[in-house]
Amino acid sequence: MKRFRQFRASAELRDIYSEVPPILADDLIYPYFVNSGKGVRDEIASLPGVYELSPDTLVKDVGEIKALGLNKILLFGVVPEEAKNETGSAAWDPEGPVPAAVRAVKEKYPDVTVIADVCLCGYTSHGHCGLIREVNGKKIIDNDSTLPLLARTAAAYARAGADFVAPSAMMDGQVAAIRAELDNEGLSAGIIGYSAKYASAYYGPFRSAVHSSPAFGDRRTYQMDYRTVRQGIEEIEADIEEGADLVMVKPALAYLDMIERAASKFGSSRLVAYQVSGEYAMLKVAAASGCFDEKTIFDESLTAIRRAGARYIISYYAREYLERQEKQK
C-alpha cells in the first residue's frame, strides 16, 4: 500500500508539498466601474462589495488597494442612457469616464498600471459590441466597420495615459487595428487581448452593472461558442501575431481547461485569466447564504486558476483576498 496521508498531516507539511506558488498582490488585477460624476460610490446590486465610482472616489480607493500591494487596475466606463447612440461615440470622448479616470489615477499614482477596457457595448444604444447594419432585413454586427471605432477608442485611452488597452469586442482583426493606430500616433500603450472570450451566462452581473444587455439578439455571433476548444487556441495565436502583449481566457473557472491549453502552448508568462462577474457573484452569494466559507472558497477558486497556468488573474475579489492576507500577518 502506498501512503500519501503523511504529506498532509499538518499545515506545515501541506505547505512544503504544495506545487502551486502562492497568489501575491503582483499576480492580481482589480476591476473598477467608473463614471463621469463626482463623489460617487454606489454599490452595484448584482455584485456585492463592488462599487461604481467617479474619478475622485476611484483615486481614493486606488490609494487603499495600493497600500495592500495591489497596483494593477482594469477600468470599465459607465455612461447614462442619454449618452448612448448607434455608434457608441461616448467611448472615445476624451472627457468620458475612462479617460478621466485614467488621468486622475496616473496623476496621483503614476506607478499604478492602468488597463482600459476597449469595447462599445456599454456605449451603444443597442448594447452590442459593434456597429449594426441590415442584410436582407436582418440586423447583423458589422465587423470591419467597427474596427476603426475600437482603434479610435483605444487611442483615446492611451492618450489619457493608460498603460494597456484591452479590446474585448471580439471583432476579427481588432488587435491589429489597434496596434496600427497606436503605432501611427506614436502611443506606447501595450495591448491585452480578450483572446479566448466565450459567450457566457456568467457575464450577467457585469451587463447589469454597465447597463449593456443587447436590445436584440445576443452576442453569440462574435463571442466564442462554449463548445469549442481549437478556436480558442487559434484566437489567442492570431492576437499574438497581430501584436498583443498579453492574452486572456475569459471566463476562468468554467474554462480552466482552456487556460491550461493556452499556458501549455504559449507559456504562462503572458497569460491572463478573468474570474468574471458571475463567477464572483455566485461564490459571494452562496457564501453569504452559509453554503461554504467565503475565504476558503475564494482561496480554492483563485488557486485553481493559477494551477491551470494563468500568470495574472483579474478578480473582483482581489482586494478582499489581500485584506484577508494582511489580517493574518
KAHUKA-V443578 format. One record per pair of residues at least 24 apart in sequence whose ideal C-beta (glycine too) atoms are under 10 Angstrom apart, sorted by the first residue. I is the first residue (numbers start at 1). GAP is how many residues later the second one is. D is the distance in Angstrom with one decimal. If there is no record, write none. Layout:
i	gap	d
I	GAP	D
I	GAP	D
This chain:
i	gap	d
18	285	9.2
19	288	8.0
20	283	5.7
20	284	8.9
20	286	5.7
20	287	4.8
20	288	9.7
21	282	9.7
21	285	7.2
21	286	9.6
22	277	10.0
22	281	8.7
22	284	8.7
22	303	9.0
23	276	8.4
23	279	5.5
23	280	6.8
23	282	8.7
23	283	5.7
23	287	9.9
23	290	7.1
23	292	9.4
23	295	9.3
23	298	7.4
23	299	9.3
23	302	9.0
24	45	7.5
24	46	9.8
24	298	8.8
24	301	8.9
25	40	8.8
25	41	9.5
25	43	6.2
25	44	3.3
25	45	5.0
25	46	7.3
25	47	8.8
25	293	8.2
25	296	9.1
25	297	5.6
25	300	8.5
25	301	9.9
26	43	7.3
26	44	8.7
26	45	7.7
26	46	8.0
26	285	9.9
26	286	8.7
27	43	9.9
27	45	9.1
27	275	8.9
27	278	9.8
27	279	7.2
27	283	8.4
27	284	7.2
27	285	6.0
27	286	6.1
27	288	9.9
27	291	9.1
28	37	9.4
28	40	9.6
28	41	9.0
28	42	6.0
28	43	9.4
28	44	7.0
28	247	9.9
28	274	8.4
28	284	7.4
28	285	5.7
28	286	7.8
28	287	6.3
28	289	8.9
28	290	4.1
28	291	8.7
28	293	7.1
28	294	7.2
29	41	8.5
29	42	9.6
29	43	4.4
29	44	6.9
29	45	5.4
29	84	8.2
29	86	6.8
29	135	9.9
29	137	9.9
29	163	9.3
29	243	7.3
29	244	9.9
29	245	8.5
29	283	5.7
29	284	6.9
29	285	4.4
29	286	7.6
29	289	7.0
30	31	9.2
30	32	8.8
30	35	5.9
30	38	9.6
30	40	5.7
30	41	9.3
30	42	7.0
30	43	5.3
30	44	7.1
30	284	7.8
30	285	7.5
30	286	7.7
30	287	9.2
30	288	4.4
30	289	6.0
30	291	9.8
30	292	9.2
31	42	7.4
31	43	4.4
31	44	7.8
31	45	6.6
31	84	8.9
31	86	8.4
31	175	9.0
31	178	9.9
31	243	8.4
31	244	9.7
31	245	9.4
31	246	8.7
31	249	9.5
31	283	6.0
31	284	7.9
31	285	6.1
31	287	8.3
32	26	6.1
32	29	7.5
32	30	8.2
32	33	9.6
32	41	5.8
32	42	7.0
32	43	5.5
32	44	7.0
32	66	10.0
32	69	7.5
32	73	9.2
32	82	9.7
32	284	9.6
33	25	9.4
33	42	8.1
33	43	5.1
33	44	8.0
33	45	5.4
33	64	8.9
33	68	9.8
33	89	9.4
33	173	8.9
33	176	5.6
33	177	6.7
34	24	5.7
34	39	9.9
34	41	5.6
34	42	7.0
34	43	6.1
34	44	6.7
34	62	9.5
34	63	4.8
34	64	6.5
34	66	7.8
34	67	4.2
34	68	9.1
34	70	9.1
34	71	9.5
34	82	9.9
35	42	7.5
35	43	4.7
35	44	7.1
35	45	8.2
35	61	9.5
35	62	5.0
35	63	9.9
35	65	9.2
35	66	8.8
35	175	10.0
36	41	8.4
36	42	8.7
36	43	7.3
36	44	8.9
36	47	8.7
36	54	9.3
36	57	9.0
36	59	7.3
36	60	6.5
36	61	4.7
36	62	9.4
36	63	9.7
36	64	6.1
36	65	8.8
37	41	9.5
37	43	9.7
37	60	8.6
37	63	10.0
40	38	9.7
42	36	9.9
44	34	9.5
44	161	7.6
44	162	9.3
44	164	7.5
44	165	4.8
44	166	9.4
44	233	9.0
44	237	9.7
44	272	9.6
45	160	8.8
45	163	7.3
45	164	8.6
46	158	7.2
46	159	3.7
46	160	8.0
46	161	8.6
46	162	4.2
46	163	6.2
46	231	7.2
46	232	9.1
46	235	6.4
46	239	9.9
47	158	5.1
47	159	7.8
47	161	8.2
47	162	6.0
47	230	5.9
47	231	9.5
47	233	6.8
47	234	5.8
47	237	8.0
47	269	6.3
48	157	9.5
48	232	9.0
48	233	7.1
48	236	5.2
48	237	7.0
48	239	9.9
48	240	7.2
48	268	9.5
49	231	8.8
49	232	9.7
49	235	6.7
49	239	9.9
49	267	7.4
49	268	8.2
49	270	8.4
49	271	6.9
50	155	8.6
50	156	9.8
50	159	7.5
50	227	8.2
50	230	7.8
50	231	8.8
50	234	9.2
50	266	5.3
50	267	9.5
50	269	9.5
51	158	9.9
52	24	9.4
52	26	5.8
52	45	9.7
52	157	7.1
52	158	9.0
53	25	9.4
53	44	9.6
53	48	8.0
54	24	10.0
54	43	8.2
54	46	8.6
54	47	8.3
54	50	9.1
55	42	7.7
55	43	9.8
55	44	9.7
55	45	4.9
55	46	4.8
55	47	8.9
55	48	7.8
55	49	4.0
55	50	7.9
55	52	9.9
56	44	9.8
56	45	9.7
56	48	7.0
57	47	9.9
58	39	9.6
58	42	9.4
58	43	5.5
58	44	9.9
58	46	6.5
58	47	6.5
58	50	9.7
59	42	8.5
59	45	5.1
59	46	6.0
59	47	10.0
59	48	8.3
59	49	5.1
59	50	7.6
59	53	9.9
60	48	9.3
61	44	9.7
61	258	8.6
62	39	9.5
62	42	8.9
62	43	5.5
62	46	7.4
62	47	5.9
62	50	6.1
62	52	9.1
63	42	9.6
63	45	7.3
63	46	7.1
63	49	9.5
64	255	8.0
64	259	9.4
65	47	8.9
65	253	7.8
65	254	5.4
65	257	7.6
65	258	9.1
66	39	9.9
66	42	9.6
66	43	6.2
66	45	8.5
66	46	6.4
67	255	9.6
67	259	8.9
68	250	8.9
68	251	7.0
68	252	10.0
68	253	9.2
68	254	4.2
68	255	6.5
68	257	8.2
68	258	6.2
69	253	6.6
69	256	9.3
69	257	8.9
70	42	8.9
70	248	6.1
70	249	6.7
70	251	9.2
70	252	5.8
70	253	9.8
71	38	8.0
71	40	6.6
71	41	5.0
71	42	6.1
71	43	9.8
72	40	7.4
72	41	4.4
72	42	8.3
72	43	6.9
72	91	8.8
72	92	9.1
72	240	7.4
72	242	8.8
72	246	8.9
73	28	9.2
73	29	9.7
73	32	7.2
73	36	9.5
73	39	6.4
73	40	7.2
73	41	5.9
73	42	6.7
73	43	9.6
73	90	9.8
73	241	9.8
73	245	9.4
74	39	9.5
74	40	8.3
74	41	4.5
74	42	7.8
74	43	6.3
74	90	8.8
74	92	6.9
74	118	8.7
74	198	9.7
74	200	8.8
74	240	5.9
75	24	9.6
75	26	5.5
75	27	6.8
75	30	8.3
75	39	6.7
75	40	6.9
75	41	5.2
75	42	6.4
75	82	8.3
75	87	7.9
75	91	9.3
76	25	9.7
76	40	8.7
76	41	5.1
76	43	8.5
76	46	6.9
76	90	9.9
76	92	9.3
76	130	8.0
76	133	7.8
76	134	6.1
76	136	9.6
77	24	7.9
77	39	8.4
77	40	7.7
77	42	9.2
77	45	6.1
77	46	7.3
77	76	9.6
77	80	9.5
77	133	7.7
78	44	6.6
78	45	9.6
78	131	7.3
78	132	5.3
78	133	7.3
78	134	9.2
79	43	6.9
79	44	6.1
79	131	8.7
79	132	8.6
80	131	8.6
81	44	7.8
81	130	7.0
82	43	9.8
83	40	7.5
83	42	9.6
84	36	9.7
84	38	8.2
84	39	5.8
84	40	6.0
84	41	4.5
84	42	8.6
84	43	8.5
84	127	8.7
84	128	9.3
85	38	8.0
85	39	7.2
85	40	5.6
85	41	9.5
86	38	6.6
86	39	5.9
86	40	6.9
86	45	7.5
86	46	6.8
87	33	7.7
87	36	8.4
87	37	7.1
87	38	9.2
87	43	9.9
87	44	6.5
87	45	9.5
87	58	9.6
87	59	9.4
87	62	6.5
88	31	8.5
88	32	3.6
88	33	7.8
88	34	8.0
88	35	3.5
88	36	4.1
88	37	8.3
88	38	9.1
88	39	9.8
88	40	9.0
88	41	8.8
88	42	8.8
88	43	8.3
88	58	9.3
88	61	6.9
88	62	9.6
88	65	8.1
88	81	10.0
89	31	9.2
89	34	7.3
89	35	9.3
89	60	8.2
89	63	9.1
89	64	9.4
90	30	9.3
90	32	8.8
90	33	4.7
90	34	9.2
90	63	9.7
91	26	9.9
91	27	7.9
91	28	7.6
91	29	5.5
91	30	9.4
91	31	7.7
91	32	4.3
91	33	8.5
91	58	7.4
91	59	8.5
91	61	8.2
91	62	4.5
91	63	9.7
91	65	7.8
91	66	9.2
92	26	9.4
92	28	9.4
92	31	8.8
92	57	7.3
92	58	9.2
92	59	9.3
92	60	4.7
92	61	4.4
92	62	8.5
92	63	7.6
92	64	4.3
92	65	8.3
92	67	9.9
93	30	9.0
93	60	9.4
93	63	7.4
94	62	5.7
94	63	9.6
94	65	7.2
94	66	7.0
95	61	9.9
95	65	9.9
96	27	8.4
96	57	9.3
96	60	7.7
96	61	9.4
96	64	9.3
97	25	9.5
97	26	9.9
98	24	9.9
98	55	8.5
98	58	8.0
98	59	5.8
98	62	7.5
98	64	8.0
98	67	9.8
99	54	9.8
99	57	5.8
99	58	6.2
99	59	9.7
99	60	7.5
99	61	3.8
99	62	8.5
99	63	8.4
100	60	7.8
101	56	9.8
101	59	8.5
101	61	9.6
102	54	9.5
102	55	6.3
102	56	9.1
102	57	9.2
102	58	4.1
102	59	5.1
102	60	5.0
102	61	9.0
103	56	9.6
103	57	5.2
103	58	6.0
103	59	9.6
104	56	9.6
104	57	9.7
105	55	9.8
105	56	8.3
105	57	9.6
106	54	7.9
106	55	4.1
106	56	8.2
106	57	8.5
107	54	8.3
110	51	8.5
110	53	10.0
112	51	8.6
113	49	9.3
113	50	4.9
113	51	7.2
113	77	9.6
114	43	8.7
114	46	8.8
114	47	6.9
114	48	5.2
114	49	5.3
114	50	7.6
114	51	9.9
114	75	9.5
115	42	9.2
115	47	6.8
115	48	6.7
115	49	4.4
115	50	7.5
115	51	5.4
115	74	9.3
115	75	8.9
115	77	6.2
115	131	9.3
115	157	9.4
115	199	8.8
116	37	8.6
116	38	7.8
116	40	8.9
116	41	3.8
116	42	8.0
116	44	7.8
116	45	9.4
116	46	4.2
116	47	8.7
116	48	7.3
116	49	5.3
116	50	6.8
116	73	8.3
116	76	9.7
117	36	9.5
117	40	8.8
117	45	9.8
117	47	9.9
117	48	8.1
117	49	5.2
117	50	8.2
117	51	5.6
117	52	9.7
117	75	9.2
117	77	8.4
117	93	9.7
118	31	9.7
118	32	5.7
118	33	8.7
118	34	9.7
118	35	5.2
118	36	4.8
118	37	9.7
118	38	9.3
118	39	6.8
118	40	9.8
118	44	9.4
118	46	9.9
118	47	5.1
118	48	6.0
118	49	4.4
118	50	6.6
118	51	7.2
118	56	8.0
118	60	7.0
118	73	8.9
118	74	9.5
118	76	9.0
119	31	7.6
119	34	8.0
119	47	8.7
119	48	7.1
119	49	4.5
119	50	4.7
119	51	8.9
119	52	9.5
119	55	9.5
119	75	8.4
119	91	9.4
119	93	8.7
120	26	7.1
120	29	6.4
120	30	7.2
120	33	7.4
120	48	9.8
120	49	6.4
120	51	9.5
120	92	9.3
121	47	8.4
121	48	7.4
121	85	9.9
121	86	8.2
121	89	7.6
121	90	9.8
121	91	4.4
121	92	9.1
121	93	7.9
121	98	7.9
122	84	9.5
122	85	8.9
122	87	9.1
122	88	4.1
122	89	7.1
122	90	4.6
123	26	9.7
123	30	8.6
123	87	9.2
123	89	8.4
124	25	9.8
124	88	8.1
124	90	9.3
124	91	8.8
125	90	7.2
126	86	9.9
126	88	6.8
126	89	4.5
126	90	6.9
126	91	9.3
127	80	8.1
127	83	9.5
127	84	8.2
127	85	5.0
127	86	5.5
127	87	4.3
127	88	5.2
127	89	8.5
127	90	9.7
127	92	9.1
128	41	9.0
128	84	8.8
128	86	5.5
128	87	7.9
128	88	8.3
128	89	7.8
128	90	9.2
128	91	7.0
128	93	9.5
128	94	8.5
129	38	9.7
129	39	7.5
129	40	3.9
129	41	6.7
129	42	7.2
129	45	9.7
129	83	8.8
129	85	9.1
129	90	6.7
129	93	6.5
129	94	8.3
130	39	6.0
130	40	8.9
130	41	5.8
130	44	9.5
130	89	9.7
130	91	9.8
130	92	7.0
131	40	9.7
132	83	9.6
132	84	8.9
132	85	9.9
138	79	9.4
139	76	9.6
139	77	6.3
139	78	7.2
140	77	9.0
140	81	7.2
140	82	10.0
141	28	9.0
141	29	9.6
141	30	8.0
141	73	9.9
141	76	8.8
141	78	8.4
141	80	6.2
141	81	5.8
142	29	9.2
143	26	9.3
143	27	9.5
143	28	5.0
143	29	5.5
143	30	7.5
143	31	8.8
143	78	9.6
143	79	7.5
144	27	8.2
144	28	8.3
144	29	7.5
144	33	9.2
145	26	9.7
146	25	5.1
146	26	9.8
146	27	9.6
146	28	8.0
146	31	9.1
146	76	9.4
147	24	6.1
147	25	8.6
147	26	5.8
147	27	6.1
147	29	8.4
147	30	4.1
147	31	8.4
147	33	9.6
147	34	9.4
148	29	6.9
148	33	8.1
149	28	9.4
150	24	5.3
150	25	9.5
150	27	6.3
150	28	6.3
150	31	8.8
151	25	9.4
151	26	4.6
151	27	5.0
151	28	8.7
151	29	7.1
151	30	3.7
151	31	8.1
151	33	9.0
151	34	9.7
152	25	9.6
152	26	9.5
152	29	7.2
153	25	8.7
153	28	9.6
154	24	4.4
154	25	9.1
154	27	6.5
154	28	6.7
154	31	10.0
154	33	8.5
154	35	7.4
154	37	7.8
155	26	5.1
155	27	6.4
155	29	8.6
155	30	5.7
155	32	6.3
155	34	8.7
157	30	9.4
157	32	7.3
158	24	5.9
158	27	7.7
158	28	9.9
158	29	4.1
158	30	7.6
158	31	3.8
158	32	9.4
158	33	9.7
159	26	7.7
159	28	6.6
159	30	9.0
160	29	9.7
161	28	8.7
162	25	9.2
162	27	5.5
162	28	9.2
163	25	8.7
163	26	6.3
163	27	6.7
163	29	9.9
164	25	5.9
164	26	4.5
164	27	6.7
164	28	5.0
164	81	7.2
164	82	7.4
165	24	5.3
165	25	7.7
165	26	5.9
165	27	7.5
165	28	10.0
166	24	9.4
166	25	7.3
166	26	4.2
166	27	7.5
166	28	6.3
166	78	9.5
166	80	8.5
166	82	7.7
166	106	8.8
166	108	9.9
166	148	9.5
167	24	7.1
167	25	8.2
167	26	6.5
167	27	6.4
167	28	9.6
167	30	9.9
167	72	8.9
167	77	8.8
168	24	9.3
168	25	8.8
168	26	4.0
168	29	6.5
168	55	9.4
168	80	8.6
168	82	8.1
168	106	9.4
169	25	8.0
169	28	9.1
169	50	9.5
169	53	7.2
169	54	9.2
170	24	6.8
170	25	9.1
170	26	9.7
170	27	5.4
170	28	9.5
170	29	8.8
170	49	7.8
170	51	9.5
170	52	4.5
170	53	5.1
170	54	7.3
170	65	8.3
170	80	10.0
171	51	6.6
172	50	8.4
172	63	9.2
172	66	8.1
172	70	9.9
173	65	8.6
173	69	7.2
174	65	8.5
174	68	8.2
174	70	9.8
175	63	7.8
175	64	4.8
175	65	8.6
175	66	8.7
175	67	3.9
175	68	5.9
175	69	5.0
175	70	9.8
175	72	9.3
176	62	8.8
176	63	8.9
176	65	8.5
176	66	3.9
176	67	6.6
176	68	9.5
177	65	8.5
178	64	8.7
178	65	8.2
178	66	9.2
179	63	6.3
179	64	3.7
179	65	8.1
179	66	9.6
180	62	9.3
180	63	8.5
182	61	8.9
183	60	8.6
189	56	9.4
190	53	9.3
190	54	8.5
190	55	4.0
190	56	7.2
191	48	8.2
191	51	8.5
191	52	6.3
191	53	4.9
191	54	5.5
191	55	7.7
191	56	9.4
192	47	9.3
192	52	6.9
192	53	6.7
192	54	4.4
192	55	7.4
192	56	6.3
192	78	9.2
192	80	6.2
192	120	9.0
192	122	9.6
193	42	8.3
193	43	7.6
193	45	8.8
193	46	3.6
193	47	7.9
193	49	7.9
193	50	8.9
193	51	3.8
193	52	8.5
193	53	7.2
193	54	5.0
193	55	6.3
193	77	9.9
193	79	9.0
194	29	9.3
194	41	9.3
194	45	8.6
194	50	9.6
194	53	8.5
194	54	5.1
194	55	9.1
194	56	5.9
194	78	8.9
194	80	7.9
195	29	9.6
195	37	7.7
195	38	9.3
195	39	9.6
195	40	5.0
195	41	4.2
195	42	8.5
195	43	7.8
195	44	4.4
195	45	8.1
195	47	10.0
195	49	6.9
195	51	9.1
195	52	4.3
195	53	5.6
195	54	7.4
195	55	8.6
195	67	8.1
195	71	9.6
195	76	9.5
195	77	9.2
196	28	6.5
196	32	9.3
196	33	9.6
196	35	8.0
196	36	3.7
196	37	7.6
196	38	9.2
196	39	5.4
196	40	5.6
196	43	9.1
196	51	7.7
196	52	7.1
196	53	4.7
196	54	7.1
196	59	7.4
196	62	5.6
196	63	8.8
196	65	9.1
196	66	6.8
196	77	9.8
197	25	9.1
197	26	5.6
197	27	6.3
197	35	9.0
197	38	8.1
197	51	7.2
197	52	8.1
197	53	4.7
197	54	8.7
197	58	9.8
197	77	8.4
197	79	9.7
198	25	6.2
198	26	4.7
198	27	7.5
198	28	4.8
198	29	9.5
198	30	8.2
198	33	9.7
198	34	7.7
198	51	8.5
198	52	6.9
198	53	6.7
198	56	8.0
198	57	6.4
198	60	8.1
198	78	9.9
199	24	3.8
199	25	6.3
199	26	6.5
199	27	6.6
200	24	9.1
200	26	6.5
200	50	7.9
200	51	5.4
200	54	7.1
200	55	8.6
200	76	7.2
200	78	7.4
200	79	9.4
201	25	9.2
201	50	9.6
201	53	9.5
201	77	6.7
202	24	9.9
202	48	9.0
202	49	4.8
202	50	9.3
202	51	8.2
202	52	6.6
202	53	9.6
202	72	9.8
202	73	9.4
202	74	5.0
202	75	7.1
202	76	3.3
202	77	5.6
202	78	9.2
202	79	8.9
202	80	7.9
203	47	8.9
203	48	7.8
203	73	6.0
203	74	6.3
203	75	6.3
203	76	9.8
204	72	9.4
204	73	7.1
204	74	5.3
204	77	8.1
204	78	9.9
205	71	8.4
205	72	3.9
205	73	5.7
205	74	9.5
205	75	7.7
205	76	4.7
205	77	9.1
205	79	9.8
205	80	9.9
205	111	9.2
206	70	6.6
206	71	3.9
206	72	7.6
206	74	9.5
206	75	9.3
206	110	9.5
207	70	8.2
207	71	9.7
208	69	8.4
208	73	9.8
209	68	7.0
210	67	9.9
223	27	9.3
224	26	9.6
224	31	9.8
224	34	9.5
226	25	9.3
226	28	7.7
226	29	7.9
226	32	9.8
228	30	9.5
229	26	9.8
229	28	7.6
229	29	7.1
229	32	7.2
230	31	9.4
232	25	9.5
232	26	5.0
232	27	9.8
232	29	7.4
232	30	7.3
233	25	8.1
233	28	6.1
233	29	6.7
233	31	9.6
233	32	6.1
233	33	8.5
235	27	9.8
236	25	9.1
236	26	5.6
236	29	7.8
236	30	6.3
236	34	9.7
236	35	8.6
237	25	9.6
237	28	7.9
237	29	7.6
240	26	6.8
240	30	8.0
244	26	8.2
245	25	6.9
246	24	4.9
246	25	7.4
246	26	5.4
246	65	8.3
246	66	7.3
247	24	6.3
247	25	6.9
248	24	4.3
248	25	6.9
248	26	6.1
248	62	9.1
248	64	8.8
248	66	8.0
249	24	5.2
249	25	7.4
249	56	9.3
249	59	8.8
249	60	9.3
249	61	7.5
250	24	4.0
250	25	9.1
250	26	6.2
250	64	8.2
251	24	7.3
251	25	4.4
251	26	9.1
251	27	7.4
251	28	5.8
252	24	7.0
252	27	6.6
252	49	8.3
252	50	9.0
252	52	8.4
252	53	4.9
252	56	8.1
252	58	7.1
252	61	7.2
252	62	8.2
252	63	8.3
253	25	9.5
253	26	4.9
253	27	9.7
253	29	8.9
253	30	8.8
253	48	5.9
253	49	9.6
253	51	6.9
253	52	7.0
253	55	9.4
254	24	9.1
254	25	7.4
255	50	9.7
255	53	8.8
256	45	9.9
256	48	6.2
256	49	7.0
256	51	8.1
256	52	4.3
256	53	8.9
256	54	9.2
257	51	7.7
258	50	8.5
258	51	9.8
259	45	9.3
259	46	6.7
259	47	9.4
259	48	9.1
259	49	3.9
259	50	5.3
259	51	5.4
259	54	9.9
260	47	8.6
260	48	4.6
260	49	5.3
260	50	9.4
261	47	9.2
261	48	8.6
262	46	9.0
262	47	7.0
262	48	8.7
263	45	6.9
263	46	2.6
263	47	7.2
263	48	8.2
264	44	10.0
264	45	7.1
266	43	9.5
267	42	8.7
267	44	8.6
268	38	9.2
268	40	9.4
268	41	4.9
268	42	7.0
268	43	4.8
268	44	9.5
269	42	5.6
269	43	9.7
270	41	6.9
270	42	9.0
271	37	9.4
271	38	6.3
271	39	5.4
271	40	5.2
271	41	7.5
272	38	6.6
272	39	7.0
272	40	4.5
272	41	7.5
272	42	6.5
273	29	9.7
273	31	10.0
273	32	5.0
273	33	8.6
273	35	7.4
273	36	8.4
273	37	3.7
273	38	8.6
273	39	7.5
273	40	5.6
273	41	7.2
273	42	9.0
274	31	9.2
274	36	9.2
274	38	9.5
274	39	7.8
274	40	4.3
274	41	8.0
274	42	10.0
275	26	6.9
275	27	7.1
275	29	9.8
275	30	6.4
275	35	9.5
275	38	6.3
275	39	6.6
275	40	4.3
275	41	7.3
275	42	7.2
275	43	9.0
276	38	8.2
276	39	9.1
276	40	8.6
277	39	6.8
279	26	9.6
279	36	8.6
279	37	8.9
279	38	9.5
280	35	6.8
280	36	4.3
280	37	5.9
281	35	8.3
283	33	10.0
283	34	7.8
284	32	8.4
284	33	7.8
284	36	9.4
294	26	8.2
294	30	9.1
295	25	8.7
295	26	8.5
295	29	5.7
295	30	9.9
295	33	9.6
298	26	8.6
299	25	8.6
299	26	9.8
